[in-house]
């Protein structure tokens, strides 16, 4: 038995059985991974993507900047995590970023999407993740932040996103992921949280935003990720869910979020990470998916779009690069499928390595 955390699985730090270890090894064997990346597939435009991300952050008056004003902290997480996966995080001024992040904190302990904005779970997780990237979680009043998050748990185990009370399994994931990174999971009723997530499971094996809601790949990631972090993946029907997820791959190689929808690069993360967490990633054509992501690049100005030839944005740039990391594209740092942070960051925060 071992307490070492497998770098490709978003599992809580707990003993791993020999049968699990053999299954993990099988799923990550050369036959089930992209280690060759044929030349005609295209090449990741690393330097152009770095330049694009740095340029987006400096712009203040164009359309993209204005419409992202209320969620700039999310944008910072997407951009900075992309830079870290690419090995280019030192291209930004760390102290300037941390100072700005802390100015987004509300007196309640939660974080808003920008300075002076109302606090919400969505931005609180992004703040924690950004600080984790830089190894600066200690600048937080951890008790205050974790109390804010724990205070949003409802009697049935669900979580509200903020004081206004909207309930969604996204917020269950955010609460569990945030508190795990802060080592404060004992501040909530984990059993109730898991029970609520399981109540959102559907007959197709997927999960919705609330009980009875339609299965969606984004919600599936949130539910599976939360269950992985809490050591509760036994509640998932892995074969049934794996089939639903692998059916999301269309002829172009891209993945969609629901049946009959167009493919979108962001599902390269939502679907792929879920498949990895339930050990069914070998059920899709990973080479075709990688080519789809690479085809969505702006090869001149940098950035990645939702589909080939569409306008790029930092959201899809992050999920495209993160997807390629999950596919083990050469030169990229491995990313943890549950915590959505580089494995090296998660190991340092969770295991102190």
C-alpha positions in Angstrom: 0.0 0.0 0.0 1.1 3.5 -0.7 0.0 7.1 0.1 1.6 8.6 -3.0 -0.8 10.4 -5.2 -1.0 9.3 -8.8 -0.1 12.3 -11.0 -2.8 11.7 -13.5 -5.7 11.1 -11.2 -7.6 13.6 -9.1 -7.9 11.3 -6.1 -7.9 12.2 -2.5 -4.6 11.3 -0.7 -5.4 7.8 0.5 -4.0 4.3 0.1 -4.2 2.9 -3.5 -4.7 -0.9 -3.9 -2.6 -3.0 -6.1 -5.6 -3.7 -8.4 -6.1 0.0 -8.8 -2.4 0.5 -9.5 -2.5 -2.1 -12.2 -5.6 -0.5 -13.8 -4.1 2.9 -13.7 -0.9 1.6 -15.3 -3.0 -0.1 -18.1 -4.9 3.1 -18.9 -1.7 5.1 -19.1 0.3 2.6 -21.1 1.7 3.6 -24.5 -1.2 1.9 -26.3 -3.6 4.3 -24.5 -1.7 7.5 -24.6 -0.5 10.0 -27.3 3.3 9.9 -27.1 4.0 10.3 -30.8 1.9 13.2 -32.1 2.3 12.8 -35.9 3.9 15.8 -37.7 0.8 16.4 -39.9 -1.2 17.0 -36.7 0.2 20.5 -36.3 2.3 22.2 -33.6 1.2 24.1 -30.5 2.2 27.7 -31.0 3.6 28.2 -27.5 5.3 31.6 -27.9 2.3 33.1 -29.7 -0.1 31.9 -27.0 2.1 33.3 -24.3 2.2 36.7 -26.1 -1.6 36.6 -26.6 -2.3 36.0 -22.9 0.0 38.8 -21.8 -1.5 41.2 -24.4 -5.1 40.4 -23.2 -4.2 41.2 -19.6 -2.8 44.6 -20.6 -5.8 45.7 -22.7 -8.5 47.6 -20.8 -10.8 49.3 -23.3 -11.5 46.8 -26.1 -14.7 44.6 -26.3 -13.1 41.5 -24.8 -11.8 43.4 -21.8 -15.0 45.2 -21.1 -17.2 42.1 -21.2 -14.8 40.3 -18.9 -14.7 43.1 -16.4 -17.0 41.4 -13.9 -15.0 38.1 -14.0 -11.5 39.3 -14.4 -10.4 37.0 -11.6 -11.6 34.0 -13.5 -9.7 35.3 -16.6 -6.6 35.7 -14.5 -6.9 32.0 -13.4 -7.3 30.8 -17.0 -4.4 32.9 -18.3 -2.0 32.3 -15.5 -2.7 28.5 -15.4 -2.1 28.4 -19.1 1.2 30.1 -18.7 2.2 27.7 -16.0 1.3 24.6 -18.1 3.5 26.1 -20.9 6.3 26.7 -18.4 6.1 30.5 -18.8 4.6 31.7 -15.5 7.7 33.8 -14.8 6.6 36.1 -17.7 4.2 37.9 -15.3 5.0 40.1 -12.2 4.0 37.8 -9.4 3.8 40.5 -6.7 1.6 42.7 -8.8 -0.8 39.8 -9.5 -1.0 38.8 -5.8 -1.6 42.4 -4.7 -4.5 42.7 -7.2 -6.0 39.4 -6.2 -6.1 40.3 -2.5 -7.8 43.6 -3.4 -10.6 41.6 -4.8 -11.4 40.1 -1.4 -14.6 41.1 0.4 -14.8 41.7 4.1 -16.9 38.5 4.2 -13.8 36.5 3.3 -15.0 35.7 -0.2 -13.7 37.2 -3.4 -15.4 39.2 -6.2 -14.6 39.0 -9.9 -12.8 42.3 -9.7 -11.9 45.0 -7.2 -15.1 46.3 -5.5 -17.4 43.5 -6.9 -19.6 41.3 -4.7 -18.1 38.0 -3.5 -19.1 34.7 -5.1 -17.9 31.1 -4.9 -16.7 31.2 -8.6 -14.2 34.0 -8.0 -13.2 32.7 -4.6 -11.9 29.4 -6.1 -10.1 31.3 -8.8 -8.4 33.5 -6.2 -7.3 30.3 -4.2 -6.1 28.7 -7.4 -4.1 31.7 -8.5 -2.4 32.0 -5.1 -1.7 28.3 -5.2 0.1 28.7 -8.6 2.5 31.2 -7.0 2.9 29.2 -3.7 1.3 32.1 -1.8 -1.8 30.6 -0.1 -0.3 31.7 3.3 -1.2 35.3 2.5 -4.8 34.4 3.0 -6.7 34.4 6.3 -7.6 30.8 5.7 -10.1 30.6 8.6 -12.0 33.6 7.2 -12.1 32.3 3.6 -13.0 28.8 4.6 -15.8 30.1 6.9 -17.2 32.1 4.0 -17.3 29.0 1.9 -18.7 26.7 4.6 -21.4 29.3 5.4 -22.9 28.7 1.9 -23.7 25.0 2.6 -27.4 24.4 2.8 -29.3 21.9 5.0 -29.6 19.4 2.2 -25.8 19.4 1.6 -26.0 21.6 -1.5 -24.2 24.9 -1.8 -25.3 28.3 -2.8 -23.0 30.4 -5.0 -23.4 33.5 -2.9 -25.8 35.3 -0.5 -28.6 35.3 -3.1 -29.0 31.6 -2.8 -28.6 30.1 -6.3 -27.9 26.3 -6.0 -25.9 24.4 -8.6 -23.5 21.4 -8.5 -20.8 23.8 -9.8 -20.9 25.3 -6.4 -20.6 21.9 -4.6 -17.4 21.3 -6.6 -16.1 24.8 -6.0 -16.6 24.5 -2.2 -15.0 21.0 -2.0 -12.1 21.9 -4.3 -11.5 25.2 -2.5 -11.6 23.7 1.0 -9.4 20.8 0.0 -6.7 23.2 -1.3 -7.0 25.1 2.0 -6.9 21.9 4.0 -10.3 22.8 5.6 -12.7 20.2 4.3 -13.7 19.4 7.9 -15.5 22.7 8.0 -18.4 21.3 6.0 -20.6 18.2 6.2 -18.8 16.2 3.5 -21.3 13.3 3.8 -24.2 15.6 3.1 -22.4 17.3 0.2 -21.7 13.9 -1.4 -25.3 12.8 -0.9 -26.6 15.9 -2.6 -24.2 15.4 -5.6 -25.3 11.7 -5.9 -29.0 12.9 -5.9 -28.2 14.8 -9.1 -27.1 11.6 -10.9 -29.3 10.6 -13.9 -30.3 7.3 -15.5 -27.7 7.9 -18.3 -25.0 7.9 -15.7 -24.4 11.7 -16.0 -25.1 14.5 -13.6 -27.1 17.8 -13.8 -27.0 21.1 -12.0 -29.8 20.1 -9.6 -31.8 16.8 -9.0 -33.6 15.9 -12.2 -31.7 18.4 -14.4 -30.3 17.3 -17.8 -26.8 15.7 -17.9 -24.2 18.1 -19.1 -20.4 17.6 -19.5 -19.6 20.6 -17.5 -21.8 19.5 -14.6 -20.4 16.0 -14.9 -16.9 17.3 -14.4 -18.0 19.2 -11.3 -19.7 16.2 -9.8 -17.0 13.7 -10.7 -14.3 16.1 -9.6 -16.0 16.7 -6.2 -16.5 12.9 -5.7 -12.8 12.2 -6.7 -11.5 14.8 -4.2 -13.7 13.4 -1.4 -12.8 9.8 -2.2 -16.4 9.0 -3.3 -16.0 7.8 -6.9 -17.7 4.5 -6.0 -21.0 6.3 -6.4 -20.3 6.7 -10.2 -21.4 4.0 -12.7 -18.1 4.3 -14.6 -19.1 2.2 -17.6 -22.4 3.9 -18.0 -21.0 7.4 -17.6 -17.9 6.5 -19.7 -20.1 5.5 -22.6 -22.1 8.8 -22.3 -18.9 10.8 -22.3 -17.2 9.0 -25.1 -20.3 9.6 -27.2 -19.5 13.3 -27.0 -16.8 12.9 -29.6 -17.9 13.9 -33.1 -16.4 13.2 -36.6 -14.0 16.2 -36.4 -12.5 14.7 -33.3 -13.8 17.4 -31.0 -16.1 16.9 -28.1 -19.5 18.4 -27.3 -21.2 18.9 -24.0 -24.6 17.3 -24.8 -26.0 15.1 -27.6 -26.6 16.9 -31.0 -24.5 19.9 -30.1 -21.5 21.3 -31.9 -18.0 20.4 -30.7 -16.2 23.0 -28.5 -12.6 23.1 -27.4 -13.7 23.7 -23.8 -15.1 20.2 -23.6 -11.6 18.9 -24.3 -11.3 19.7 -20.6 -14.8 18.9 -19.1 -15.1 15.5 -20.9 -11.5 14.4 -21.0 -10.8 15.1 -17.3 -13.9 13.2 -16.3 -12.9 10.2 -18.4 -9.5 10.2 -16.8 -11.0 10.3 -13.3 -13.2 7.3 -14.0 -10.4 5.4 -15.9 -12.2 5.4 -19.3 -10.1 7.9 -21.3 -9.0 5.1 -23.7 -12.6 5.0 -25.0 -12.1 8.1 -27.2 -9.8 8.8 -30.2 -7.2 11.0 -28.4 -5.2 11.7 -31.6 -8.2 13.1 -33.4 -9.1 15.2 -30.3 -5.6 16.6 -30.2 -5.7 17.5 -33.9 -9.1 19.3 -33.3 -7.6 21.4 -30.5 -4.5 22.3 -32.6 -6.7 23.2 -35.6 -8.5 25.8 -33.4 -5.3 27.9 -32.9 -4.7 31.3 -34.3 -1.3 30.5 -35.7 -0.4 34.1 -36.4 -1.6 36.1 -33.4 -2.0 33.3 -30.8 -4.9 32.1 -28.8 -7.3 29.2 -29.2 -11.0 29.4 -30.2 -14.0 27.2 -29.6 -13.9 25.8 -33.2 -11.6 26.3 -36.1 -11.6 29.8 -37.6 -13.7 31.4 -34.8 -12.4 34.3 -32.7 -10.0 33.3 -29.9 -10.4 34.1 -26.2 -8.5 33.3 -23.0 -11.2 30.9 -21.8 -10.8 28.5 -24.8 -7.0 29.1 -24.8 -6.8 27.7 -21.3 -9.1 24.7 -21.9 -7.4 23.9 -25.2 -3.9 23.9 -23.6 -5.2 22.1 -20.5 -6.8 19.5 -22.8 -3.5 18.9 -24.6 -1.8 18.6 -21.2 -4.2 15.8 -20.3 -3.4 14.2 -23.7 0.3 14.4 -22.7 1.3 16.7 -25.5 5.1 17.0 -25.4 6.6 19.9 -23.4 3.5 20.7 -21.3 3.3 20.3 -17.6 0.8 17.6 -16.5 -2.4 19.0 -15.1 -4.5 17.4 -12.4 -7.9 16.4 -13.7 -9.8 17.1 -10.5 -8.2 20.3 -9.2 -7.6 21.9 -12.6 -4.1 23.0 -11.6 -0.6 21.6 -12.6 0.2 18.4 -10.8 3.3 20.0 -9.3 1.1 22.7 -7.6 -1.4 20.2 -6.3 1.3 17.9 -4.9 2.9 20.9 -3.1 -0.4 22.1 -1.7 -2.0 18.8 -0.8 1.1 16.7 0.0 3.6 19.3 0.8 6.0 18.0 -1.8 
